[in-house]
Amino acid sequence: MAKSKKTAHQLNLKDSQYYLNRELSWLEFNKRVLHEACDPRTPLIERLKFLAIFSSNLDEFFMVRVAALKEQVEAKISLVTFDGRTPQQQLEEISMALRPLIAQQHEHFEKSLRPQLAEHGIYILDYINLSEGQKNYLDQYYEEQIFPVITPLAVDPSHPFPYISNLSLNLAVIIKNPETDEELFARVKVPTVLPRFLPLPLELGFQNSEKPAIWTGVSLEQAIAHNLESLFPGMNIQEYHMFRITRDVDLELEEDEADDLLLAIEHELRKRRVGGSPLRLEIHSQTPESVRKRLLEDLELTEYDVYQVDGLMGLKDLMFFMSMPVPDLKDEPWKSVVPTRLQRIKDLSINSNLREVEEGKDFFTVIQEKDLLVHHPYQSFSTSVVRFITSAAYDPNVLAIKMTLYRTSFDSPILNALIAAAENGKQVSVLVELKARFDEENNIKWAKRLESVGVHVVYGLVGLKTHCKTVMVVRREQERIRRYVHIGTGNYNPKTARLYTDLGLFSCHEDLGADVTDVFNFLTGYSRQKSYRLLLVAPVNMRDRFIYLIHREIENVHNGLSGRIVAKMNSLVDPEIISALYQASRAGVQIDLIVRGICCLRPGLKDISENIRVISIVGRFLEHSRMYYFYNNGQEEIFIGSADWMPRNLDRRVEVITPILDPDIAKDLQEILGIMLADNRQAWELQQDGSYIQRRPAEDSPEASSQKIFMSMTSSINTSTPNIVSTNTKKSSSQLDN
């Protein structure tokens, strides 16, 4: 260590100045999502999708994160975060950072995307610009389809201000009684049971352009707003103004006091459907002060909680346009490939005949031969993970199937296979995490259905969320019992498996099977397991193992050897892990981090993190896999699993990280990391102040071949530090797209 540097004892690496704020870092992530909506290189309809994702992300951020901060302020909790901010300071900085992003979002939609859509035959019109024929059609549609659904609500001394449901669109209507000249206030909710965007018949669309109309229509709220007279007959409609509110929807669950966790969560879900305290009021900038003041008073909000919108409100509903038949305006469909080693295996179903069942054993033979890695969505989820569980369900030699379930689809083929397995007489145990946020209701439905056919359903541990992604199949083979496991980074959800990048390992390694057995015993019984043969398991040994692996690299550098860490995750928040990485950087360990979302580590600080580089990749697929690589003086170790480096993952969730024992698979993972570190199309570099700068392809250098990148994964460059790819990733000339 250089003499000019302070020792670790002299320098407090947990000082708040060395950390970025979690909430502000998340806003930076959503800003990168917004950039995809503004990037002309992104196909037009995909830009609408990213705009919708930006809005949906923001809704959840308010419902959960802002809600928690507001609760702390109301409870007069002055707890300071590790970056040195109070709850009130965070709320103020969130508001300041967010307003220009919201303005940018709406301006981009109204002034850029909306006109571009029209150029391609998709017309999202304002009612006032409709032709007489179009208005007549919509008025009739309103009378027949919309009017019967709407319930106008008066607000006066005998009609108190109505409860406004979470994320609902509403019209504040000012009415005048022609007999008394009295102005009255009413609220009309835009019904969510009807489509947000109302199409006009093709013959009423625009046909006078070179490109014929593909879709022409208006928003539902505009059709309602221009027919308000029908809701208030005999009254004069003075004006109307759109507004939308966001409420606290996080579950308040006292697990220690709940005799039945399923019933307790069902009770909380009924409360969530309407929502808790209001958090945010979205209104149009032209809303008069009198209406604005009334809404704030009735909702008990302040000016800090008001977000002005110009144009269409609730842009998450733009996801509707992903259904448009316009392939030229979308990403080219990606067709997942079947992993080569699985191409000879037949699909199994409830209608499988005996021959197919026999051939289903081939899946287990493949795993016996060698561990198998799958990378979704590039490799098919249905022909690997789904097929693995389906094969087990119909294989007469399979005795038991055990699985953890965090999130899945409402029509999951995996759970249908588990039901079939139970009906076929196999011992089936499923841990269903009822506390998976916003998936609680779906998980409860599946839990009840599984129990109804005899599956042993467990709801997890008190005080811990079960977030690990594990399946174990127990199979009788001649005179022995063999355990087959799948350990993944993503949920057992066939739908998100087409949208998220995730990894999964199939293995029948004896020690992995024994460890996974111990994990299931920990989840379903009374186990105080303190150590595992191979697995890193939270909250048991994972934190200590990661700290050890980081310090081993430090020790190697202190002994004159090389040190190298590459880690990919969704979020990096844990102060203890960050402090250990700072120590490693100060020792000379070269560190590259690929962190899609929140990152509280500040890279490039003199004498602190000069050897740490952080990138975030945001693109077509959501980067969701977690990988951790440690050079270990040439005895390289690489891990995959479900956990990020966050306190919740390391301390408050059950997580599983597995080492990769097969050297060929380890090389494959290094190649994946190398491609990501070399990305100069969708990679963003984190700066010291928490902002990000997007990388750009080098215009004056040729495109590097994939082979060149792969070779750099396993070779050393002319420095003392071994590399997965060159640590000077800015010099990469490849142009890689997710």
N, C-alpha and C positions, 0 to 999 in steps of 0.2 A: 504494500500500500504506500502511495506517495506520502512523503513526510509533510507536505503542505496540507494534507487533508486532516481534519479532526478525526479522532477515534470515534467508534460507535458510542462510547460512553459520553464523550463530549458533545456529540451531535444527537439531538433527539429526533429520530426518524419518524416519530409519531406526532411531531409538531403539525398543527393544522395547516400551516402554509404549504405543506408538501402534498396536500390532498385536494381533489376536486369534489364539488358537491354532487351527490347522487342525483338529485332532482334536475339540476341544471344540465348534468351530463345526459340524462334521458332526453331532455328537450333538444340537445344537440343531435341525438340519434334521430328523433322525429324530424328534425330539420333536414337530415340526410335523406329521409323518406320523401319529404317534400321536394327535394332536389330532383329525385327521379321523376316526379310529376311535371317538373319544369324542363327537364333535359330533352331537347329535340331529338336526341338519339334514341329515346324510348318511344316505341310505337304509340300512336295517339290514344287508342282505347286503354292501353296499359298505363298511360299517364293519368287517365281518369281513375283507374284502379288505385294507383299510388295516392292520388288525392283523397280517395275514399278511405284508404288505410290510415293516412295522416289524421283524418277526422276521427275515425274509430279509435285509434291509439289515444288520441287526446281525450275522448270521452272516458276511456278507462282510466287514464292518468288522473283525471279529476275525481272520478268515482272512488278511487282507491288511495292514491298518494296525496292529493290535495285534501281529501276528506280526513286523512290521518293527521295532517298538519293542522287543519282547522280544529280538530278535536283537541289537540295539544294546546293550541292557543286558548280555546274556550275553557280548558281545565287549568289554565295558568301554569302549564308546564314549560319551564324555561330551559329544558335540556338542550345542550349545545352539541351539534354533530361533530364528528371527528375532523371536519373541515372548518369548524369554528362558527357555525351559523345557528341562530335560534329558529324555532318554527316560524315566528313572525317575519324574520328576515328572509327566510326561504320563500314564504308566500309572496312577499313584495318583489323578490327577484324573479320568481316564476312569472308573475304578472308582467313585469317589465320586459322579460325576454320573449314572452309569448305573443304579445300584441302585434309586433311587426310581422311575425310569422303568419298569424291569422289574416292580417291584411294582405300579405303577399299571396296566400292561398286563394282568397276570394277574388283578388284582382286578376290573378293568373287564369282562374276558371272563366270569369266573365269576359275578359279582354283578349284572351289567347285561345283557350281550349274550346270555348263555346263557338266562336267564329270558325275555328278549324273543323269542328264537327259539322257545321253547316256546309262547309266546302266539300265535305265527303258525304252529304246527303242525310245527316242526322241533325234534325232541327228541334232544339229545346226552346220552345217559343214562350213569349209572354202573352197573356190573354189579350191584352189591349192591341196586340199586333195581329190578331187572328182575322181572317176574312169572315164575312157574314155567314158563309156556309159552315166554316169551321166552328164559329160560335154557336150556331144553331145546333150542330151535332153535339157539342159539349154540354150545352144547356139541357138538351134532352137526356144525355147520359147522366148528368147531375140529378135530374128529376127522378130518374128510374133507379140509379145505382148508388148515389151518394147521399141524397137528402134523407132517405129512410134511416140511415146509419147515424146521422149527426144528432147530438144533443146540445143545444145552446144553453148556457148557464148564465143567468142574470146575477149581478153582484149588487146588493143593496142591503139595508139593515135587516131585512127578513131573509136574505139569501147571502150568507157569508162567503168570503172568497173561497172558491173551490180548491180542492186538492189537485195540484198539477203533477201528473205522473212523470216519472223520470224519462228524460230524452224525448218527450213528446213535443210535437210542433203545435202551436196554438195561435189563435188570432184574438188579440185584444180589440174589441169592437166598441166604438163610441156611437151611441144611438140617441136620437132626440125624439121625445114624445111631442107630436105636433099639437096636441091639445093643451099641454101644460108648458111647453117649451123647455121642459127639464131634460138635461143631458144625463144619460144612463150608461153604465159600463157593463159589458158582457164578455164572456170568454167562450170561444168555440174551439174545441179540440179537433185537430186533423186526425181522423181515425187511422190507426195503424193496420186495421184489417183490410184496408183497400190499397191498391198499388200506389206508390208515391208518384209515379209518372204515368200519365194517361195518354195512350196512343190515339191518334186520329186515323181513320181509314186511309189506306194508301191513295185512294182516288181524291182525297182531300189534302194530301200532302203537296209539297212544292214540286211541280213538274216542269218548271220553266227554266231549269238550269241544265247544263251539259250532263251533270250526274243526277239521275232521278233520285227522289227521296227514298231513303231506306226506312227511316222512322221519323215521324213528325208528332209532336205532342206537347203537353204542358204539365206543370207540376199539379198535384192534387190540390194543394192549398190555394192555388190561383183559381181553380175551378170553383172552389168553395167561396173564396173572397168575392168573386164577381156574381155570386148568386145569394148574397146574404139577405136580400129582401125577403126571400122565401122563409127564412128562419125567424124573422121579426116582422110579420105582416102588420101593416098599419103604422109602422115606425119609420122614421127617416134615418138612413145610415149616414152618419157624418164622416167617419173614417175608420180604418182598421190598421192594425200593426201586428206583424208576426213576432213571436218570441218563442224561445226554447229554454228549458232549464235542465240542469244536471244535478242529480242528488247523490248522496252517500249511499252506496249499495253494498259495502263490505259486510260480511256476516259477523255478528257479535255472538260468539259461541263460547260458552263456559263448559268446556268438555268435562272438567272434573265434576261438575254438578249435573251432567246429563246422564240419566239412567239409560237412555236409548239414543245413541248418536244419530241414527237415521231419522228418528222422529224429531229430534232437536233441529237438525238441518232442514227438514221439510218445513218446520215452523218458521225458521229464519227466512227460507225462500219465499214463503207467502208474504212476509214483510218486505222482502226485496222487490217484489213485483211492482210496488208503488214507490219504493225508495224511502230513504231517510231524509236527513236535513238537506235543504237546497244548498248548492255550492256555487253554481255559475248561472248567470242569466245572459242569454244571447238575444240581442235585439238589433233591429236595423238602425243605422246611423241617423235616419230621418225621423225616428220615433220622437214625438214631442216630449218635453220635459214633464208635463203633467202625467202622461201615461207611464213614463219611465219611473217617476217618483212613486206612483201608486204600486207598480209591480214590486219595486224594491221594498216598500213598506210591508206589503202583504206577504212577501216571501221572506222578510227579515234578512235581507241582503244589503251590502254596502256598494259604493261605487267601485271598489276594488274587484267586486265580483261580476261586474258588467263587461261584456265583450261585444263590441259593435261589429256588425256584419253588413257588408254591402253586397246585395244580390241573394242568390239562392242560399237557404239555410239548411243545415243538416246534410253536408256534402258526403257523408258516408254512404248515403243512398245512391250515389253515382255508380256503385258496384253493379247496379241493375244493367248498365250498358255493356258489361262484359258478356252478356247473352246475345248481343247483336251479331248477326251473320256477316261479319266484315273481317275475314282472315287477313286481309292486307294491312289492317290497322292494329293487329295484335302480334304478339310473339308467335313465331312458328311453333306449332304444337310439339312438345317433347314426348317421344315414345320411349319409355324405359325399356332397357334390354334385360333379358334373362341372363343371370350369371352363367358363364360358360359351363361350370361344373354341375349346374342344375338343369341344363337344357334337356337331359334325357329323362327327367322325372315327370310322371303323369300327374295331372290335376286330380284331386280327390274331391268328392262331394257326397251329399247324403245318398245320392243314387249310385254311388260307386259299386261296381261288381267286384267279385273276389279277385279277379285278375288285376284290376287297378289297385286294390288294396295291397296285393303282394308287391306290385311295382312301387307303391308308396314307400316301401322299406328302403328304396334306393336313397332317399334323402338322408337317412341315418347312416347308410354306407358311405355316402359322400363325406359326412362329418367325421366318421371313423378314420377315413383316409388322411384327413388333414383339416385343420381349422379353416373356416370360411368367413371372409369379410364381405359385407354388402354395403354399398354406398347409394343411398336413395337421394333424389329420385332418378339418378342416372341408371341405377339398377333397380329392377322391379321389386316393389314391396310385396305384391300379391303372389309372385312366383317364388318368393323366398320366405318371408316371415309368415304370411298367411298359409302358404303351402306347408310349412314346417308344422304348424299347429293343426292344420287339417289332416295331414298325414298321421300325426299322433292320435287324432280323434278316431281314426278308422283302422289303425294298425292293431291287430289282435294281440301283439306282444307288448303294447304299451300298457303299463299298469296305472300310471298317475301323471297328471299335468298340474303344474303350479304356475301361477302367473300374477304379476302386479299390473293393475290397471289404473292409470292416472287420467288420461283423456282418450276417448275413442269416438267413432262416428255413431249416429243414431241407428244405422243399419249395418253394424259391423259384422263382416264375415268371420272375424276371429271369434267373437262371442257366440255366433251361431255354431261355429265348430266346437267350442267348449260345451255348449248345450248338447250337441250330438255326442260328444265324448262321454258326458254324464249319462246320457240315455243308452250308450253302448256299454255301460257298467264300469267305466274307469273312475278312479278316484280323482276328482277335479276340485282344486282349491284356488280361489281367486281373491286377492286383496284388492278391493275397490276403494279408492281414495275419495271419500265423499266430500272432502274439503278442497277439491280442485276448482279454483275460482272460475265462476261462470260456466262450469261444466257439472256442477253439483246435481242439477235436476236430471240430466241425461244419465249420470252415473247411478243415481237412485233407481231410475227405471230399470237399468240393466241389472243392478244388484237384486232387485225383487224378481226379475225374470229368471236370473240364474238360480236363485234360491228355490224357485218354484219347481225346477227340474232336478233338484238334489245336489246342486253345486254347493260346496262349502264356501260361503262368502264371509270374509273378514273385513272390517271397516278401518283397520289401521290402529295406530298407537296414540294414546292420549298425549297431546302436546306436540306431536310430530306429524308432518305430512309425509306420506310415502310417495316419493317422486322417482324412485329407481325404476328402470325399464328391464325387467327380467322375466324369463320364462324357463321353466325346467320340465323336461320330459323324462320320466323314469320308465325304462324299457327292460324287459327280460330277454336276455340273449344267451341261449344254451344254458349253461350252469351258473351264469352270473347276472347281476343287475348293473346296467350302465345308465349314467345320467347324462342327458344332452341339455345344453343350456344355450339360450340366446341372451346376450347382454347388449343393450342398445343405448343410444344417446337421445332417441326421440320416442314419441308416444306410439302406442299400438293403434294407430288411426290411419286407415288406408287413404282417406281424403287428404289429410295434411302431409302424408308421405309423398304426395305428388307435388307439394309446394315447398316443403322444407328440406334442406340438406341434412341428412343424418347418417350415422354409421351403426352397423350391427355386427356382432361377432357370434358365430355359431361354433361351439366346441363341445367335445366330450372329454376334455382333460379332467383327470380324476380329482385334482385339487380344486379346480374351479367348480366342479360339481359338488364337492363337499362344502365349499364356501357358500355356494348359492343355497344349498340345503340349510346351512346354519342361518343364512339371512332370512329364509322363510320361517324357520323356527323362531327367530327373533321377532318376526312380524306377527305370527299367529299364536305364540305361546308365551310362557314366562321364561325368557332367556336373558342372561346377562353376559352374553358373549363379549369378550374384551379384545380378542385377536382373531385374525384370519390368516389363512395360509398364503393367499395371493391377493385377494380383493382389498381395495380401500373402501371402507363402509362408513358412511356418516350416520349418526353422530358419534361413532365408536372410535375409529382410528384414522379417518381420512385427513383431518386437519393436521394431526401430528406427522402423518406420513408425508404429506406435501411439504411441510416445513422441513422435515428431514431431507427430502430430495433436493430442496433448494440449498440447504446448508451443505449438503455433500458436494454440490458444484462449487460453493465458496471454498470449502476445504481443499478441493483439488487445485483451485487457482492459487491458494496460499502455499501449496506444495510445489508450485512451479508447473503445474499441468494446465490443461485447457478446461474452460467451463462454458457451457452453452445450454440455454433453456429456450424452447419454443412452446407456446401455449395458445390454444384456440378455445374460445368460450363465448357465451352470450354476454356476460357481465362480469366485471372485476370491481368488487366493492370492499372486500374484507380487509380491514386495516392491518391485521397481523400478517397476512400474506403479502400485502403491499410493502410493509416494512421489511419483510424478509427479502423481497425482490430488490428493494433499495440497497440492502446490505450486500446482496449479490452483485449488483451493478457497481457499487463502490469497490468491491474486491476485484472487479475486472471480468466478471461473467458477462458474456454477450447474451442479450435477452431480446427476443422478438415475440410480441403479443398480438394476436388477432382477436379483437374484442368487438363483436358486432354492435352491442348496445352501450350500456353504462360502463364507464371506466373512470374510477376515482384516482387512479395513479397519474402523476404528472411526469411525463417523459422528458429527457433532455435537460434536466436541472443540473447545473454545475456542481460537481462533487457529490451528487445524490443519485441521479438517474441518467447520466450521460451515455450509459451503455444499454439503455432500454429504448426500444422503438415500438410504437403501438399503431396498428392500422385497424380500420373497420371496413368491412366489405358489405355493401348494400346493393342488391341487384334483383334479378328476376326471381330467384329462389331465396327463401329466408334461411340464412346461415344459422343452423341450429346445433350442429355437432360440436362435441367437446373433445379436444385432444391435448395431451400433455407429453412433451418430449424433453428428456434429460440426457445430456451427452455421456456423463458418467465415465469420463476418461476412456472413451472408445467402447465401453460396454453399454451401448445405448439402451435406454428404456423408454418405451412409449405406452401411454395409457389412453383409453377411451371410456366414456361413461356419461352419466346423467347430470353431473354436478358442475356448476359454475363456482368461481372463487368469490362467494358471497356468504355473509354470516348465516343467512337462512338455509343455504345448501349444506354448509359444514356443521351447523349446530342445531337446526330446527327441522330438518328433513331427513328421511331415510334415503340415502343415495348410494349408488354402487359405481365404482370405477374399477375397470379391469386392466391388468397389464396385458400387453400383446406378446405372446410367447413364440409365435411363428415368425421367423426372420423375414420371410417373403412378405407377409402381411405388414410387418413393421416398415419394410421398404416402401410398400404401397402408400402407407400413411405419411411417410416422409415426403413422397412425391406430391401428395395432396397439399401438404403444408407448403412445400416449395412453390407450387403453382400459385397459391394464395399470396405468399410473400412477394411474388414477382408481379402480381396483378397491377396493371396501371390503367385499367379501364373503369373499375368500380371500387377501387380501394381509396380510402381517405386516411391521411396521416394526422394523428393527434398531436396538437401543439401544447406547449407548456401552459398556456392560459385556458385550456379546455376546448378551444375551437379546433376545427378540422379543415385541412386543405386536401382537395381531391387531386390524386395523381393524374398525370396526362401522359399518353404515349409519346415517346421520343420521336420527333418528326424526322430527325436526320440519321436514324439508325435502322437497320433492317430488323424485321420481326424475328425474334429468337425462336428456334424450334422447340417443341415439347421435349425432345430428347436432350437438348442442351440443358433445359431447366431440370429435368430428371437427374441428369448426371451430376449437377451441382448439389443435389440432395445428399449424396453419399461421398463426395470428395472434399478435401480440404483446400481452401484457397491459400494464397501465399501470405498468411498471417499466422499468429500463434493460436488462432481460434478456429476450431472445426466448425463447419457450417452445414445447415440444411439447404439454404441458398445464401448467396453473398449477403452479408449484413448490410451492405450499402445498396439496399433495394431500390433506391431512387434511380440507379443506373440501369435497371432492367429495361430491355428494349422490347420485351414481349408485349403483345396486346391481347390479353386474355379476357374473355367474357364469361360470366357465370351462365 
